[in-house]
Amino acid sequence: MASARSPQGATGVGGAKGNNRSGGSGRVTGSVRAVGRALHFPVTRTARGIRKATHAHGAGESGLGKLIELHAVNGAGDVMITVALASTVFFSVPTDEARGRVALYLGITMAPFAVLAPVIGPLLDRLPHGRRAAMAGSMLARAMLALMLSGAVVTGTFELYPAALGVLVASKAYGVVRSAVVPRLLPPTFSLVKANSRVTLGGLLATGVAGPIAVLLQSAGARYPLYGAFTIFILGTFLSFSLPPKVDSAKGEDTALLAADPDHLHGPRLKKPPRPGLRTVGTAVTHALGANASLRCLSGFLIFFLAFLLREHPLTGKSAAVSLGLVVVSAGVGNAIGTAVGAWLKRRSPEIIIVTVVAVVVAAAITAALFFGTLMIACLAAIAGFAQALAKLSLDALIQRDVPELVRNSAFARSETLLQMAWVLGGAIGIAMPLNGPLGLSVAAGIVAVGWLTTVRGLLLAARRGGSARGHLS
C-alpha cells in the first residue's frame, strides 16, 4: 500500500510543482502575447482598414483593389528615389552648380527618354498577354537600379545618370501599362473615371506617407532612401502577379492611332473598313489630349523653375526648404482635391470641364505673374494640381466614351506617353529660364494659353455636336 501510494504521492507532489511552473510560464507567455497583440493591433487594424477601403463597392471582387494597392506601392517607391536624387543633384551643392547638375541630368536622362517615349506605347501593345509580367518587370528593374543608385549617390560617379534614366523609363512604362489595365478591372457599378480616381488617390496617399519617411531616411544617409525603394519595389514585383489573370487577356483588342483629320473622318468608303482608332472617332479626344498636354507641360515647367527660383529667392520670411515645401504641399493638395472632385461629378460634359479648368489655370498664372508673392505662388500650384487631375480624368472619360473598345487600351497607352513627353518639354523650358519670378510665370501663362486657344473651339464644337448624348464624366 505504501509502495503503491508513494509513486502517486510523488507524482502528485511533482505534478503540483509542475502545474505551478506551467502556470507561471503560462502567465509570462500570456503577458508576452498580450503585449504582442497590443503592438500588433494598430498595424493589423490599419492594414484591414486600408484593405476595406481599397476593396469597397466591388473593387475587391473585380481586382481593382489589388491594382490600387500596387499603385500605392509604386508611388511610395518612386518618392523614395525622388528624394534621394533631389538631395544628390539639387540640394547638396550651391545653386549655380546645382543648376548645371540638373541641366546635365535633364540632358542625359530626359532627352533620351523623349526619344524612347514614343516607342513605349507600341512596344507594350505587343505584350497584351504579359501585362502583369511587364508591371513586375518595371518594379524589379527599379529595385535593381535603386541598388545601383545607392552607390552612385555616395561616390558621385557618372553611372548615376544612366541609372536614373532607367528608373524614369521603367516608371513611365509602368504608368502606361497601368492605364491599359484599369478597363479590365472595372467593377460593375464603376465608371472608368471613378476607377482611375481611386487608383490615383491611392498613389497620392502613399506618396504623402512615404515622403516624410524618405526625408528621415535621407537624414541618416543618402543611400538609405534607395534601400527603402529597393524593398518597396521588390514587394511590388510580387504584388504585380497577384492581379487577376484577366489582366493578361487581349481578347477583342487592337492598336489605336493618335490622329484626327477630315480625310480620315470623312474619306471615301472602302470595301474593307479601316481598323478602328482615334482617327475614326472625331476630334474631341485629340483636342482634349492637346489641352492636357499644355497642363502637363506647365507641371514640368513649374517643378524645375520654382525649384531654382525659390532656392535662390525664398518666399518672404521663409527659408528655401519651407518655400519649396509650401509649393509641393499646395500642388499635392490641389491634385488630391481634383481627383476627388472628378469622381464626384455627375452628368457633366468632359469637354466643358477641360475648357473651364484650363481657362482657370491661365487666369491664375496671369494673376500670379502680376502679383508675384507667397500667396499667389501657393494658389497657382494648388490650382494647377487641381486642373491637371480633373482634366486628365475628363480625358479618360472621353477615351472611354468615344474610342472603340477594341482599341481603348492602346489609346490609354499612347495618350499617357504623349503626356509624359509634354512634361519633359516643360521641364526643359523651366531649367533654361532666368530666375525672374514674374517673367517665369508669364511664360507659364503663355504655355497654358496656347494649349487653351488651340483646343477650346474644337472641344466646344464636340460638346455641342451631342457628345453629351453618348456619355458624361460619371
WOUR-V420986 format. One line per field, one symbol per residue. ss: DSSP state (H for helix, E for strand, L for the rest). phi: phi as a letter, one per 40 degrees, with the letter a starting at -180 (. if undefined). burial: b if it has 16 or more other ideal C-beta (glycine too) atoms within 10 Angstrom, else e. A space follows every 50 residues. Layout:
# WOUR-V420986
ss: ???
phi: ???
burial: ???
This chain:
# WOUR-V420986
ss: LHHHHHHHHHHHHHHHHHHHHHHHHHHHHHHHHHHHHHHHHHHHHHHHHH HHHHLHHHHHHHLHHHHHHHHHHHHHHHHHHHHHHHHHHHHLLLHHHHHH HHHHHHHHHHHHHHHHHHHHHHHHHLLLLLHHHHHHHHHHHHHHHHHHHH HHHHHLLLHHHHHHHHHHHHHHHHHHHHHHHHHHHLLLLLLHHHHHHHHH HHHHHHHHHHHHHHHHHHHHLLLHHHHHHHHHHHHHHHHHLLLLHHHHLL LLLLLLLLLLLHHHHHLLLLLLLLLLLHHHLLLHHHHHHHHHHHHHHHHH HHHHHHHHHHHHLLLLLLLHHHHHHHHHHHHHHHHHHHHHHHHHLLLLLH HHHHHHHHHHHHHHHHHHHHLLLHHHHHHHHHHHHHHHHHHHHHHHHHHH HHLLHHHHHHHHHHHHHHHHHHHHHHHHHHHHLLLLHHHHHHHHHHHHHH HHHHHHHHHHHHHHHHHHHHLLLL
phi: .ccccdcccccccccccccccccccccccccccccccccccccccccccc ccccbcfgccccgcdccccccccdcccccccccccccccbccbddccccc ccccdcccbcccccccdcccddccccbccbcccccccccccccccccccc cccccgcccdcccccccccccccdcccccccddcbccdcbcccccccccc cdccccccccdccccccccciccccccccdcccccccccdccccdccccb cgcaccbcaaadcccbcccccbccccaccbbgcdccccccccccccccdc ccdcccdcccccbccdgbcccccccccccccccccccccccccccbfbcc ccccdccccccdccccccccbdidcccccccccccccccccccccdcccc cbcddcbccccccccccccccccccccccccccccbddcccccdcccccc ccccbcccccccccchdcccibca
burial: eeeeeeeeeeeeeeeeeeeeeeeeeeeeeeeeeeeeeeeeeeeeeeeeeb eeebbeeebbebbbbbbbbbbbbbbbbbbbbbbbbbbbbbeeeeeeebbe bbeebbebbbeebeebbeebbeebbeebebbbebbbbbbbbbbebbebbb ebbeeeeeebbebbbbbbbbbbbbbbbbbbbbbbbbbeebbbbbbbbbbb bbbbbbbbebbeebeebbeeebbbbbbbbbebbbbbbebbeebbeebbee eebbbbbbebeeeeeeeeeeeeeeebbbbbbbbbbbbbbbbbbbbbbbbb bbbbbbbbbbbeebbeeeebeebbebbbebbbbbbbebbbbbbebeebbb bbbbbbbbebbbebbbbbbeebeeebbbbbbbbbbbbbbbbbbbbbbbbb bbbbeebbbbbbbbbbbbbbbbbbbbbbbbbebeeebeebbbbbbebbbe bbeebbebbeebbeeebbeebbbe
